[in-house]
Amino acid sequence: MEDIIKAIDNALDVEKKVEAFFVLPDDEKRALLEKLQNVKTETLGIFLNAIYPEEKDKNIQKLIRKLLFKLKSAGVRVEEPKTTGETVLKKIEEIRGHRGFLTNYDEMQTMLVAAGFEIKKNTYAFINAEIHFSKGLTGLMSAPVDKKGLEGILEAYRKDTKPPRIFEEISPAYATYLVEEGSNRSGKFRDEIRTLKSFAANIAGGIHKPKDIYSLPLSDTSDTATPETIFAHTIFKPFFISWDSLEEDRKTYNNAGGSMIVLPPYMAEEKKSEFLKGLTERNDMKSMLPFLKRMTEDYAYLFYCMKEFNHYKGLIEYLNNEDAPKETLSYFLKKSLEKGEEKQQNRGLIVNPYG
């Protein structure tokens, strides 16, 4: 903060001063503007006009306007604050080396979001976030690194990521969205998220929100993978749903309605289907629907980043189907219920005469 104050009198390097301002959390921004109350220079006006259009907090914008009015009242020549047009900060952000990365979910229902935000030349803020499927953001670590250090960390991540886990580069703006979304879900790391958003402020282009995933450019010749092919992909292999009564429901499902009599295969499957249908209607299962939708959206984006465009196209078409949420829930419920099913065989009192 003190470095910015000292640099205000220098008419050069406006970009660096603006960049430094947007690295600050909101409380430090306000403190800085308070300390500038007695400065009455034209270069302060230039600085304030540079930060005003990009500041998202209305209260901070109000402080900036007050300072500009105070300068003008003191006879300092200042321009009126602008709210449109290309700004200094936008030009800075377009050339910064921000990077984002995402994994699929592992067996613990956790995915990793990693990102490097270039806060000044050769200096990055590295972010490592753990996001649980339903609980949201459960872990967050950040550290300053130089470019070589960042590349070393990313290379280590790549080496440690073994199939069926993947580690793909994504839009840094979307990486920021995922971490903020996870924080909103878990209620954790709110202060850290504000700082993270300042790192990623005004990133131009790329994917920013889930709605952007639905309209990524594709070749007309791209084939469309079927839902069966898509969900059989290794990216989905580690993921299973869990719930409180899973073990009890698994026993009921695998016993196909009872253990005293062994039913013909087709009748057993009918019993399983009936049980599964009832399970999808339970409130505790319906609560998973929004999480599953977000997972499939993220996986569609991962397919696109992996250049598996047929899977991306097929999953987007699937997501646009109004029956997709329940079908997805049913698929993963069945997958979770049948996990380890081979261990449940031959538990009836009567030998199965059907094979």
C-alpha positions as CSV (number, residue, x, y, z in Angstrom):
1,M,0.0,0.0,0.0
2,E,2.8,2.4,0.9
3,D,4.5,1.7,-2.4
4,I,1.4,2.8,-4.3
5,I,1.2,6.1,-2.2
6,K,4.9,6.8,-2.9
7,A,4.3,6.1,-6.6
8,I,1.3,8.4,-7.0
9,D,3.4,11.5,-7.7
10,N,5.1,9.6,-10.6
11,A,3.1,10.3,-13.8
12,L,4.7,7.2,-15.4
13,D,3.8,3.5,-14.9
14,V,0.1,4.1,-14.4
15,E,-0.4,0.4,-15.3
16,K,1.8,-0.8,-12.4
17,K,-0.1,1.4,-9.9
18,V,-3.5,0.2,-11.1
19,E,-2.2,-3.4,-11.1
20,A,-1.0,-3.0,-7.5
21,F,-4.3,-1.5,-6.4
22,F,-6.4,-4.5,-7.6
23,V,-4.2,-7.0,-5.8
24,L,-5.3,-5.4,-2.5
25,P,-8.3,-6.8,-0.6
26,D,-11.2,-4.4,-0.3
27,D,-10.4,-3.3,3.2
28,E,-6.9,-2.2,2.2
29,K,-8.3,-0.5,-0.9
30,R,-10.5,1.6,1.4
31,A,-7.6,2.3,3.7
32,L,-5.4,3.4,0.8
33,L,-8.1,5.9,-0.5
34,E,-8.4,7.3,3.0
35,K,-4.7,8.0,3.2
36,L,-4.9,9.8,-0.2
37,Q,-7.4,12.4,1.2
38,N,-4.7,15.1,1.6
39,V,-3.0,14.5,-1.7
40,K,-3.8,17.2,-4.3
41,T,-2.0,16.4,-7.5
42,E,-3.0,15.8,-11.1
43,T,-1.3,12.4,-11.1
44,L,-3.6,11.3,-8.4
45,G,-6.5,12.2,-10.6
46,I,-5.1,10.1,-13.4
47,F,-4.7,7.2,-11.1
48,L,-8.2,7.5,-9.7
49,N,-9.7,7.7,-13.2
50,A,-7.8,4.6,-14.2
51,I,-9.1,2.5,-11.3
52,Y,-12.7,3.8,-11.2
53,P,-14.1,1.9,-14.3
54,E,-12.8,-1.4,-13.1
55,E,-13.7,-1.3,-9.5
56,K,-16.8,-3.5,-8.7
57,D,-17.5,-2.5,-5.1
58,K,-20.0,0.4,-5.2
59,N,-18.8,1.8,-1.8
60,I,-15.2,2.0,-3.0
61,Q,-16.4,3.6,-6.2
62,K,-18.1,6.2,-4.1
63,L,-14.8,6.9,-2.2
64,I,-13.1,7.4,-5.6
65,R,-15.7,9.8,-6.8
66,K,-15.4,11.8,-3.5
67,L,-11.6,12.0,-4.0
68,L,-12.0,13.2,-7.6
69,F,-14.6,15.8,-6.5
70,K,-12.2,17.0,-3.7
71,L,-9.4,17.4,-6.2
72,K,-11.6,19.3,-8.6
73,S,-12.8,21.6,-5.8
74,A,-9.2,22.3,-4.9
75,G,-8.5,23.5,-8.4
76,V,-6.7,20.4,-9.7
77,R,-7.4,19.6,-13.3
78,V,-9.1,16.2,-13.4
79,E,-11.3,14.4,-16.0
80,E,-14.8,13.1,-15.2
81,P,-14.7,9.4,-14.2
82,K,-15.5,7.1,-17.1
83,T,-17.5,3.9,-16.9
84,T,-17.2,2.6,-20.5
85,G,-14.5,1.9,-23.0
86,E,-11.2,0.1,-22.9
87,T,-9.2,0.8,-19.8
88,V,-5.6,0.6,-18.7
89,L,-6.4,-2.4,-16.5
90,K,-8.1,-4.3,-19.3
91,K,-4.9,-3.9,-21.4
92,I,-2.8,-5.2,-18.5
93,E,-5.1,-8.3,-17.9
94,E,-5.0,-9.3,-21.6
95,I,-1.2,-9.8,-21.4
96,R,-0.9,-11.3,-18.0
97,G,0.1,-15.0,-17.8
98,H,-2.8,-16.3,-15.7
99,R,-3.4,-20.1,-15.8
100,G,-6.0,-22.4,-14.4
101,F,-6.2,-26.2,-14.0
102,L,-8.9,-28.8,-13.0
103,T,-9.1,-32.5,-12.2
104,N,-12.0,-34.9,-12.3
105,Y,-13.4,-36.2,-9.0
106,D,-11.5,-38.9,-7.2
107,E,-12.8,-41.8,-5.0
108,M,-13.3,-39.4,-2.1
109,Q,-15.6,-37.2,-4.2
110,T,-12.9,-34.4,-4.3
111,M,-11.6,-32.5,-7.2
112,L,-8.6,-30.2,-7.4
113,V,-8.6,-26.6,-8.8
114,A,-5.1,-25.1,-9.2
115,A,-4.3,-21.6,-10.6
116,G,-1.4,-19.2,-11.0
117,F,-2.3,-15.5,-11.2
118,E,0.5,-13.2,-12.4
119,I,0.3,-10.2,-10.0
120,K,3.4,-8.6,-11.4
121,K,6.2,-9.6,-13.8
122,N,7.6,-13.0,-12.9
123,T,5.6,-13.1,-9.7
124,Y,2.5,-15.3,-9.3
125,A,0.0,-16.1,-6.6
126,F,-0.4,-19.9,-6.7
127,I,-3.8,-21.2,-5.6
128,N,-4.5,-24.9,-4.7
129,A,-8.2,-25.7,-3.8
130,E,-9.9,-28.9,-2.8
131,I,-13.6,-29.0,-3.7
132,H,-15.9,-31.8,-2.4
133,F,-18.8,-32.9,-4.7
134,S,-21.6,-31.8,-2.2
135,K,-19.8,-30.0,0.6
136,G,-18.0,-27.5,-1.5
137,L,-14.6,-25.9,-0.8
138,T,-12.9,-27.9,2.0
139,G,-9.3,-26.8,1.6
140,L,-7.5,-23.7,0.2
141,M,-3.8,-22.9,0.0
142,S,-2.0,-20.0,-1.6
143,A,1.6,-19.0,-1.9
144,P,3.7,-16.5,-4.0
145,V,6.0,-18.2,-6.5
146,D,8.1,-17.0,-9.5
147,K,7.5,-18.3,-13.0
148,K,10.1,-21.1,-12.6
149,G,8.5,-22.2,-9.3
150,L,5.0,-22.2,-10.9
151,E,6.2,-24.4,-13.8
152,G,7.8,-26.8,-11.3
153,I,4.7,-27.1,-9.3
154,L,2.5,-27.7,-12.4
155,E,5.0,-30.3,-13.7
156,A,4.9,-32.2,-10.3
157,Y,1.1,-32.2,-10.5
158,R,1.2,-33.7,-14.0
159,K,3.6,-36.4,-12.9
160,D,1.6,-37.3,-9.9
161,T,-1.7,-37.5,-11.8
162,K,-2.3,-41.1,-12.9
163,P,-5.3,-42.4,-14.8
164,P,-8.2,-42.4,-14.3
165,R,-7.4,-39.0,-12.7
166,I,-6.8,-36.2,-15.2
167,F,-5.2,-32.7,-14.8
168,E,-6.3,-30.3,-17.5
169,E,-5.6,-26.7,-18.2
170,I,-8.8,-24.5,-18.1
171,S,-9.7,-20.9,-18.2
172,P,-8.3,-19.1,-15.1
173,A,-11.5,-17.1,-14.9
174,Y,-13.5,-20.4,-14.6
175,A,-11.0,-21.7,-12.0
176,T,-11.8,-18.6,-10.0
177,Y,-15.5,-19.3,-10.4
178,L,-15.2,-22.9,-9.2
179,V,-13.4,-21.9,-6.1
180,E,-15.9,-19.1,-5.3
181,E,-18.8,-21.4,-6.0
182,G,-17.2,-24.0,-3.6
183,S,-16.8,-21.4,-0.9
184,N,-20.4,-20.3,-1.2
185,R,-21.4,-23.9,-0.8
186,S,-19.2,-24.6,2.3
187,G,-19.2,-21.2,3.8
188,K,-15.5,-21.3,4.2
189,F,-12.5,-19.1,3.2
190,R,-14.7,-16.0,2.4
191,D,-11.9,-13.5,3.0
192,E,-9.4,-15.5,0.9
193,I,-12.0,-15.6,-1.9
194,R,-12.2,-11.8,-2.0
195,T,-8.4,-11.6,-2.5
196,L,-8.5,-14.4,-5.1
197,K,-11.2,-12.4,-7.1
198,S,-8.9,-9.4,-7.1
199,F,-6.2,-11.4,-8.6
200,A,-8.5,-12.6,-11.4
201,A,-10.3,-9.3,-11.9
202,N,-11.1,-8.3,-15.5
203,I,-9.7,-11.4,-17.2
204,A,-10.7,-11.0,-20.8
205,G,-12.2,-13.8,-22.9
206,G,-12.4,-17.5,-22.2
207,I,-14.9,-19.4,-20.0
208,H,-16.2,-17.5,-17.0
209,K,-19.3,-19.3,-15.9
210,P,-21.1,-22.7,-16.6
211,K,-23.4,-21.2,-19.2
212,D,-20.4,-20.4,-21.4
213,I,-19.6,-24.2,-21.6
214,Y,-22.7,-24.8,-23.7
215,S,-21.6,-22.8,-26.7
216,L,-17.9,-23.6,-27.2
217,P,-16.9,-23.6,-30.9
218,L,-17.0,-26.9,-32.7
219,S,-16.3,-28.3,-36.1
220,D,-19.5,-29.4,-37.9
221,T,-17.8,-32.7,-38.6
222,S,-17.6,-33.7,-34.9
223,D,-19.3,-36.9,-34.1
224,T,-21.7,-37.1,-31.1
225,A,-20.9,-39.7,-28.5
226,T,-23.9,-41.6,-26.9
227,P,-24.6,-41.2,-23.2
228,E,-23.6,-44.9,-22.7
229,T,-20.2,-44.1,-24.3
230,I,-19.8,-40.9,-22.4
231,F,-20.5,-42.3,-18.9
232,A,-18.2,-45.3,-19.6
233,H,-15.3,-42.9,-20.1
234,T,-12.5,-43.3,-17.6
235,I,-13.0,-39.7,-16.4
236,F,-16.1,-40.9,-14.6
237,K,-14.6,-44.1,-13.3
238,P,-13.4,-42.9,-9.8
239,F,-16.7,-41.2,-9.0
240,F,-19.4,-42.8,-6.7
241,I,-22.2,-41.2,-4.8
242,S,-22.5,-41.8,-1.1
243,W,-25.3,-41.2,1.4
244,D,-26.2,-42.1,4.9
245,S,-28.2,-45.3,4.3
246,L,-26.0,-46.5,1.4
247,E,-25.1,-49.9,3.0
248,E,-28.6,-50.7,3.9
249,D,-29.9,-49.7,0.5
250,R,-27.2,-51.7,-1.2
251,K,-28.2,-54.9,0.7
252,T,-31.9,-54.4,-0.3
253,Y,-30.9,-53.7,-3.9
254,N,-28.5,-56.6,-4.3
255,N,-30.9,-59.0,-2.7
256,A,-33.5,-58.1,-5.3
257,G,-36.3,-58.1,-2.9
258,G,-35.4,-60.9,-0.5
259,S,-32.8,-63.5,0.3
260,M,-35.0,-66.5,1.0
261,I,-35.9,-67.1,-2.6
262,V,-33.7,-66.6,-5.6
263,L,-35.6,-65.0,-8.5
264,P,-35.1,-65.5,-12.2
265,P,-32.6,-62.9,-13.6
266,Y,-35.3,-60.9,-15.4
267,M,-37.5,-60.7,-12.2
268,A,-34.5,-59.8,-10.1
269,E,-33.7,-56.9,-12.6
270,E,-37.3,-55.8,-12.4
271,K,-37.1,-55.7,-8.6
272,K,-33.8,-53.8,-8.8
273,S,-35.3,-51.3,-11.3
274,E,-38.3,-50.7,-9.0
275,F,-36.1,-50.1,-6.0
276,L,-33.9,-47.8,-8.0
277,K,-36.8,-45.8,-9.3
278,G,-38.1,-45.3,-5.7
279,L,-34.7,-44.3,-4.5
280,T,-34.5,-41.5,-7.1
281,E,-37.7,-40.0,-5.7
282,R,-36.4,-39.7,-2.1
283,N,-35.7,-36.2,-1.0
284,D,-32.1,-36.9,0.1
285,M,-31.4,-38.2,-3.4
286,K,-33.1,-35.2,-5.1
287,S,-30.9,-32.9,-3.2
288,M,-28.0,-34.2,-5.3
289,L,-29.5,-33.2,-8.6
290,P,-27.9,-29.7,-8.8
291,F,-24.5,-31.1,-7.8
292,L,-24.7,-33.7,-10.5
293,K,-25.6,-31.1,-13.1
294,R,-22.6,-29.0,-12.2
295,M,-20.4,-32.0,-12.3
296,T,-21.5,-33.0,-15.8
297,E,-21.1,-29.4,-17.0
298,D,-17.5,-29.4,-15.6
299,Y,-16.8,-32.7,-17.3
300,A,-18.2,-31.4,-20.6
301,Y,-15.6,-28.6,-20.3
302,L,-12.9,-31.1,-19.4
303,F,-13.8,-33.2,-22.5
304,Y,-13.4,-30.0,-24.6
305,C,-10.0,-29.2,-23.0
306,M,-8.9,-32.8,-23.7
307,K,-10.0,-32.3,-27.3
308,E,-12.4,-35.2,-27.0
309,F,-15.0,-33.1,-28.9
310,N,-17.4,-36.0,-29.6
311,H,-17.8,-36.6,-25.9
312,Y,-18.2,-32.8,-25.3
313,K,-20.8,-32.5,-28.0
314,G,-22.7,-35.6,-26.7
315,L,-22.7,-34.4,-23.1
316,I,-23.9,-31.0,-24.1
317,E,-26.8,-32.5,-26.0
318,Y,-27.5,-34.8,-23.1
319,L,-27.5,-31.8,-20.6
320,N,-30.0,-30.0,-22.8
321,N,-32.4,-33.0,-22.4
322,E,-35.0,-32.2,-19.6
323,D,-34.7,-35.9,-18.4
324,A,-31.0,-35.7,-18.0
325,P,-30.8,-34.8,-14.3
326,K,-32.9,-37.8,-13.2
327,E,-31.2,-40.1,-15.6
328,T,-27.8,-39.0,-14.3
329,L,-28.9,-39.5,-10.8
330,S,-30.2,-43.0,-11.6
331,Y,-27.0,-43.9,-13.3
332,F,-24.7,-43.0,-10.4
333,L,-27.1,-44.4,-7.8
334,K,-27.0,-47.8,-9.6
335,K,-23.2,-47.6,-10.0
336,S,-22.8,-46.9,-6.3
337,L,-25.3,-49.6,-5.3
338,E,-23.5,-52.2,-7.5
339,K,-20.0,-51.4,-6.2
340,G,-18.7,-54.6,-4.8
341,E,-21.8,-56.5,-5.8
342,E,-19.7,-59.6,-6.8
343,K,-19.0,-60.1,-3.1
344,Q,-22.7,-60.4,-2.4
345,Q,-23.4,-63.5,-4.5
346,N,-24.7,-66.9,-3.2
347,R,-26.1,-65.5,0.0
348,G,-29.6,-67.1,-0.4
349,L,-30.7,-70.4,1.2
350,I,-31.8,-71.8,-2.2
351,V,-29.3,-72.5,-4.9
352,N,-30.0,-70.4,-8.0
353,P,-31.4,-72.7,-10.7
354,Y,-31.1,-70.1,-13.4
355,G,-27.3,-70.0,-13.7
